[in-house]
Amino acid sequence: MRFLTPSGFGMTTQNLSFRAKRGNSKVKRKTIEMKDKRVRSDVGGRFLTAFGMTVSVVLMFLLTSCGKNIDYKGLFFTFNESVNERFAESMEYNEQHGYDVYTGIPDEYEVYAMSDIHVDFSTNNLDRYVSDYLADTMAPPFSLCLGDVINATGHWDYFADHVKPVTDAGRKIYYAVGNHDLYFDQWPEFKSRFHTSTYWFEVQTVSGFKDLYIALDSGNGTLGVDQREWLENILKTKRNEGLRHIVVFTHTHLFKKDSSQGHTSNFNLEETYDLADLFDRYDVSLVLQGHSHSRDLTTFKDVVYLRVDALEDHYPDAYYTILSIGENINYNFVKIN
């Protein structure tokens, strides 16, 4: 443990043969040629009709059921590493470097959290978040990011430059990996910067209260078998240590509200049931999620599931979230634009 302090379509041909009397051969040949043209025309017409219907269905899917926040990249791109492979690499790092434990934190403290920044060529909202967080001298030396740091390849350095003031001030951002952080084979980039996508850290207050924070990798809409097993083991072990709160933070949300993110919308139904039961059995206080760019607060089996807003510059209603941690957990949503 590291103890820390506040410091194609092919043409089909047919061979037609016939015998005809001399007097009618031209007529019959012409009739067959006309029939053959009609056959080709009918095949072509059916193809065009099928193609048109397919395009129409796709357009209807994109423009109606998916909503304005559709994850277009997610319709066409997948991930090179499976969640189990990413988990194994994360565990290798964790075993070598351990887990963070903060001591001397006030009994009541506020945690800043952001999600879905989607950095491309502007960072206005990100800069505001960093500025507000650093200006809050009472905030603990850690904050949370729920994934989709960048929008596509080529912007990692740009993002890093704009969060550098946080580390320069001796504070830390804990990251969950998002689907956009994985597209175009970007897991090696994420790993080189943040090292792990599945981990925990602990907060110990001045009066001896303990709060556990668990980061989960749900970047492609599932935890996978290995991470699921690890999660239950951590919950079982740490719950016996007299924790005040357990806060889980991840990118993909459990409860589906729309289809805005295509096939990465949310966990499948069976996994949702399983995780909801798991969180209930081990008294998880809060599950923080992002991904859909819209806020939602759901309580299921006494567990609160909070889906936070996006911080993206181009999003019309950008917010970040402040969690007030004490005997209870409260929420404050700060509008950027």
C-alpha positions in Angstrom: 0.0 0.0 0.0 1.1 3.6 -0.6 0.1 5.8 2.3 -0.6 9.3 1.3 -1.5 12.4 3.2 -3.3 15.6 2.1 0.1 17.1 1.4 -20.2 -6.8 -53.8 -23.1 -7.8 -56.1 -22.3 -10.6 -58.8 -24.0 -11.0 -62.2 -25.6 -14.3 -62.8 -25.8 -15.5 -66.5 -28.0 -18.1 -68.1 -27.4 -20.1 -71.3 -30.6 -20.3 -73.2 -31.0 -22.9 -76.0 -34.0 -23.6 -78.3 -35.0 -25.0 -81.6 -37.3 -23.1 -83.9 -38.7 -23.3 -87.3 -37.0 -20.9 -89.8 -40.1 -18.8 -90.2 -40.4 -18.0 -86.5 -36.8 -18.0 -85.3 -36.3 -14.3 -85.2 -39.6 -13.7 -83.4 -38.8 -16.4 -80.8 -35.3 -15.2 -80.4 -36.5 -11.6 -79.8 -39.1 -12.8 -77.3 -36.5 -14.7 -75.3 -34.2 -11.7 -75.4 -37.0 -9.5 -74.0 -37.7 -12.0 -71.3 -34.0 -12.1 -70.4 -33.9 -8.4 -70.1 -37.0 -8.4 -67.9 -35.3 -11.0 -65.7 -32.2 -8.9 -65.4 -34.2 -5.8 -64.8 -36.2 -7.6 -62.1 -33.1 -8.8 -60.3 -31.6 -5.3 -60.4 -34.8 -3.8 -59.2 -34.9 -6.2 -56.2 -31.3 -5.4 -55.4 -31.9 -1.7 -55.4 -35.1 -2.1 -53.4 -33.3 -4.2 -50.8 -30.4 -1.7 -50.7 -32.7 1.2 -50.3 -34.6 -0.5 -47.5 -31.3 -1.2 -45.7 -30.1 2.4 -46.0 -33.5 3.6 -44.7 -33.4 1.3 -41.7 -29.9 2.4 -40.8 -30.8 6.1 -41.2 -33.9 5.6 -39.0 -31.7 3.9 -36.4 -29.2 6.7 -36.4 -31.6 9.6 -36.6 -34.4 8.4 -34.3 -33.7 5.7 -31.8 -30.1 6.7 -31.2 -30.6 10.3 -30.2 -28.3 13.2 -30.6 -25.5 11.7 -28.6 -25.0 8.5 -30.6 -21.6 6.9 -30.4 -20.9 6.7 -34.2 -17.4 5.3 -33.7 -18.9 2.5 -31.6 -21.0 1.3 -34.5 -17.9 0.6 -36.6 -14.9 0.1 -34.4 -14.1 -2.5 -31.7 -11.2 -3.0 -29.3 -8.0 -4.9 -29.8 -7.6 -6.1 -26.2 -10.4 -7.9 -24.4 -11.5 -6.7 -21.0 -9.8 -9.8 -19.5 -6.5 -8.9 -21.1 -6.7 -5.3 -19.8 -7.6 -6.6 -16.4 -4.6 -8.9 -16.3 -2.3 -6.1 -17.3 -3.8 -3.9 -14.6 -3.3 -6.5 -12.0 0.3 -6.9 -12.9 0.8 -3.1 -12.3 -1.2 -3.2 -9.1 0.9 -6.1 -7.7 4.1 -4.2 -8.3 3.0 -0.8 -7.1 0.2 -1.4 -4.6 -2.8 0.7 -3.8 -3.2 4.2 -2.4 -4.3 4.9 1.1 -5.0 8.5 2.2 -4.8 9.4 5.8 -5.6 12.5 7.8 -8.6 13.4 5.7 -11.4 15.4 7.4 -14.5 13.4 8.4 -16.5 15.3 5.9 -14.9 16.1 2.6 -15.8 16.9 -1.0 -14.7 14.9 -4.1 -14.7 16.5 -7.5 -15.7 14.2 -10.4 -15.9 14.7 -14.2 -16.8 12.5 -17.1 -16.9 12.5 -20.9 -14.5 15.3 -21.6 -13.9 14.1 -25.2 -10.9 16.4 -25.7 -10.2 17.2 -29.4 -9.1 20.7 -30.2 -10.5 22.7 -27.2 -10.4 22.3 -23.5 -12.4 25.3 -22.1 -14.6 23.2 -19.8 -11.7 21.0 -18.7 -9.7 24.1 -17.8 -12.6 25.4 -15.8 -12.8 22.2 -13.9 -9.1 22.1 -13.1 -9.2 25.8 -12.0 -12.2 25.3 -9.7 -10.7 22.1 -8.2 -7.4 23.7 -7.5 -9.0 26.9 -6.1 -10.9 24.8 -3.5 -8.3 24.6 -0.8 -10.5 22.3 1.3 -10.8 19.6 -1.4 -8.9 16.4 -0.7 -5.8 15.7 -2.9 -7.7 13.4 -5.2 -10.5 13.7 -7.8 -12.3 11.3 -10.2 -12.6 11.0 -13.9 -15.2 8.5 -15.3 -13.7 8.1 -18.7 -13.8 9.2 -22.4 -10.9 11.5 -21.7 -10.4 12.1 -25.5 -12.6 11.8 -28.5 -10.3 10.1 -30.9 -6.5 9.5 -31.5 -3.9 12.3 -31.4 -5.1 14.3 -28.4 -3.5 12.6 -25.4 -0.7 15.1 -25.1 -3.1 18.0 -25.4 -5.2 16.6 -22.5 -2.2 15.9 -20.4 -0.9 19.4 -20.7 -4.2 20.8 -19.4 -4.4 18.5 -16.3 -0.7 18.9 -15.5 -1.5 21.7 -13.0 -3.3 19.1 -10.8 -0.2 16.9 -10.4 2.0 20.0 -10.1 -0.1 21.0 -7.1 0.5 17.5 -5.5 -3.0 16.3 -6.3 -4.1 13.3 -8.3 -6.9 12.4 -10.7 -8.1 8.7 -10.6 -9.3 7.5 -14.0 -11.8 5.0 -15.3 -11.3 4.0 -18.9 -14.1 4.9 -21.4 -14.9 3.4 -24.8 -13.4 6.4 -26.6 -10.2 5.8 -24.7 -10.0 2.4 -26.3 -11.0 3.0 -29.9 -8.3 2.7 -32.6 -6.1 0.5 -30.4 -5.6 3.2 -27.7 -5.4 0.9 -24.6 -1.5 1.0 -24.8 -1.7 4.8 -24.7 -4.1 4.8 -21.7 -2.0 2.3 -19.9 1.2 4.2 -20.5 -0.3 7.3 -18.9 -2.6 5.9 -16.1 -1.1 2.4 -15.7 -4.2 0.5 -14.6 -8.0 0.5 -15.3 -9.0 -1.7 -12.3 -7.9 -0.7 -8.9 -9.0 0.7 -5.5 -7.9 3.3 -3.1 -8.9 4.0 0.5 -9.6 7.2 2.5 -9.0 7.2 6.2 -10.4 10.2 8.1 -9.1 11.9 11.2 -11.7 10.1 13.4 -11.0 6.7 11.9 -13.7 6.4 9.3 -12.8 4.5 6.2 -14.2 5.0 2.7 -13.3 2.7 -0.2 -13.2 3.8 -3.8 -13.2 1.1 -6.6 -12.4 1.8 -10.2 -13.8 -0.7 -12.7 -13.0 -1.2 -16.4 -16.3 -1.2 -18.3 -15.0 0.4 -21.5 -16.6 -2.1 -23.8 -19.8 -2.7 -21.8 -18.8 -5.6 -19.6 -16.5 -6.4 -16.6 -15.6 -9.9 -17.9 -15.2 -13.0 -15.7 -11.9 -12.2 -14.2 -12.6 -8.6 -13.1 -16.0 -9.7 -11.8 -14.4 -12.3 -9.5 -11.8 -9.8 -8.4 -14.5 -7.3 -7.5 -16.4 -9.7 -5.3 -13.2 -10.7 -3.5 -12.4 -7.0 -2.8 -15.9 -6.3 -1.6 -15.9 -9.3 0.7 -12.5 -8.6 2.1 -12.8 -4.9 2.6 -16.3 -4.9 3.9 -15.1 -6.8 7.0 -12.7 -3.8 7.8 -15.6 -1.6 9.0 -15.9 0.7 6.0 -18.2 3.8 6.2 -18.8 4.0 2.5 -18.0 2.0 -0.7 -18.0 4.1 -3.8 -17.7 2.4 -7.2 -16.8 4.5 -10.2 -16.8 3.3 -13.8 -17.7 4.5 -17.3 -20.6 2.4 -18.6 -23.9 2.7 -16.7 -25.9 -0.3 -15.6 -29.4 0.9 -16.2 -30.4 1.6 -19.8 -32.4 4.8 -20.4 -32.0 5.0 -24.2 -29.9 3.7 -27.1 -27.8 6.7 -27.7 -24.5 4.8 -27.5 -25.3 2.0 -30.0 -23.9 -1.4 -28.9 -21.9 0.1 -26.0 -25.0 1.5 -24.4 -24.9 -0.4 -21.2 -24.3 -3.8 -19.6 -26.3 -6.7 -20.8 -29.4 -7.5 -18.7 -27.9 -10.6 -17.0 -24.8 -8.8 -16.0 -26.8 -5.8 -14.7 -28.9 -8.2 -12.5 -25.7 -9.8 -11.2 -23.8 -6.6 -10.4 -26.9 -5.0 -8.8 -27.2 -8.0 -6.5 -23.5 -7.9 -5.7 -23.5 -4.2 -4.8 -26.6 -4.7 -2.6 -25.1 -7.7 -0.8 -21.9 -5.8 0.1 -23.6 -2.5 1.0 -22.1 -0.3 -1.7 -23.2 3.3 -1.1 -22.8 4.8 -4.5 -22.1 3.7 -8.1 -20.8 6.6 -10.2 -21.2 6.3 -14.0 -20.9 8.4 -17.1 -21.1 7.5 -20.8 -24.6 8.8 -21.9 -23.8 12.5 -21.4 -27.0 13.0 -19.3 -27.7 12.9 -15.6 -29.8 10.2 -13.9 -30.2 9.2 -10.3 -31.6 5.7 -9.6 -31.9 3.9 -6.3 -32.1 0.1 -6.6 -32.0 -2.1 -3.5 -30.7 0.8 -1.4 -27.8 1.4 -3.7 -27.6 4.8 -5.4 -26.6 4.8 -9.1 -25.6 8.3 -10.2 -24.9 8.9 -13.9 -23.2 12.3 -14.3 -23.2 14.9 -17.0 -20.6 15.3 -19.7 -17.9 18.0 -19.5 -17.4 18.1 -23.2 -16.9 21.5 -24.7 -19.4 21.0 -27.5 -22.1 19.8 -25.2 -24.8 22.4 -24.5 -25.3 21.5 -20.8 -21.9 20.7 -19.4 -21.5 20.0 -15.7 -19.1 18.5 -13.3 -20.1 16.9 -10.0 -19.0 17.5 -6.4 -19.7 14.7 -3.9 -20.1 15.6 -0.3 -18.9 12.6 1.7 -19.8 12.4 5.4 -22.3 10.3 7.3 -24.3 10.5 4.1 -23.3 11.2 0.5 -24.8 14.3 -1.2 -24.3 15.7 -4.7 -23.8 19.1 -6.2 -23.9 19.7 -10.0 -21.9 22.6 -11.2 -22.9 24.1 -14.6 -20.0 25.1 -16.9 -21.8 26.8 -19.7 
